[in-house]
């Protein structure tokens, strides 16, 4: 067997371990050390052929106001400062090209820039759920949240600008728990 | 002759030698000619289908099981679901690699496919556990990239096919994001991804890999769609104008088709039947459609002159010209004549006819007719050619021109009858000549 074939095999094995392990380490660090932030969101239910069912999480607000005179192109990375309100739900308090020293800053991307309020793209856009409860989730959201004051909250961990979605909650309860109860009642 | 015919023929050589039908010297020459057919590392279609489909089903089943999302289990347990199959398949591949050429080819393929799909499943479960974002196309590209070294290490044609299909799918779908700031974020990355399968190209390592028709077909389609998507992105990125539309983009894609048609071949490759050269079939078909469409051109041929200024299109043009030279040096005049259809719009545009449909249409009609006549003349001059295709092209051209002419129905009908008789007579003549040659 030629040595280069062993090298290629070693590269394949290393890449196959390195890619998921890097992701795991990065996300575990944010989950264990990151600050907890709650953001409003909406969450319909699409499907990914490779990774299964998920709720498409659309974090709110989806606009940030950059300081006057700061020019950014679409796709550029900026930072937003997340500040919790009296109800514990965070909003964007500030936006800048680099994170400030105080508070919790998250890295986001600029969608396009043509007005004062810059549309942003959050790094989180999906919450994976079990195949059984996924269709129920969509139905439950449509039926129960239309006229409610209690919003769906995305519980996000933030560390060094990086964000990891930990859970979705409604009225302080885990979204998954509510759905399981609903399913049990239906059965 | 397909691969099973070749193998049967190669297996008969010792029998014929024993029975005195062929001499030992001729037998040796035949053995050398059909050496590839007897190689043990060559996969039969049945082995490929059964082994490959089995591995694919197991791998896809694994991904689907993971897709269920076993959220009742803790994170470490769920991660072990993903990593255990990956580790198992890696060990299997290691054992097979250690057995070197003693391991059957189909087992190597099965092991490589399983490892690639187990790695995909591993990435999927990590993405699921940590609610990672990103499009499915980007995820597909990541899976293709971690599987790429398996093509080199395991010499796996099945993984190569999956990789080629995956990267082309990524290129086509990501061409929608033509606003990407960097070339490596959209389909313009595709040529580099295509280069990843180069170790499979004949001549890179010994023994020379035998590329089956299925792999060649997937590679042709992948290269065609991937490079056309890259062309779309490059043209769109070059200007905020709508430069990609109409003839400019169509012509740029015909350059990709010409490149595929003119891919250099060695003597054995040239001698192979056209059925085993899907790149020639695809390139020819695309260019014929392009050439015939050009004969109807009335619209914006000026867009061709605009895209000529795009760096990517200049590169495509340069590569096409180089390949024209290589093909001419190899005496592949039929593909040179067919490939020349790509310059039709340029001729029209250079004649000062940009925007003037009459000139574009007239020049294209003359050019397509010349290609038809050229293919027939090449055959009569003793070069390898496709005279029937030339005749069919002339017929199609006459029918097209008659259909948009102002002639009476009677004249058109008579003309069609005369052309039909001429076509049948020509076909009869070619068949008779082929018989005479076979007898002599």
Interface residues (C-beta under 8 A of the other chain):
Chain A: X1 X2 X4 X5 X6 X8 X9 X11 X12 X13 X15 X16 X17 X19 X20 X23 X24 X27 X31 X48 X49 X50 X51 X52 X53 X54 X57 X73 X74 X75 X123 X124 X125 X126 X127 X128 X129 X130 X131 X164 X165 X176
Chain B: X63 X66 X67 X68 X69 X70 X71 X79 X82 X83 X86 X90 X93 X94 X97 X98 X100 X115 X119 X120 X122 X123 X124 X126 X127 X128 X129 X130 X131 X132 X133 X134 X136 X139 X140 X142 X143 X145 X146 X147 X148 X149 X150 X152 X153 X154 X155 X179 X180 X181 X205
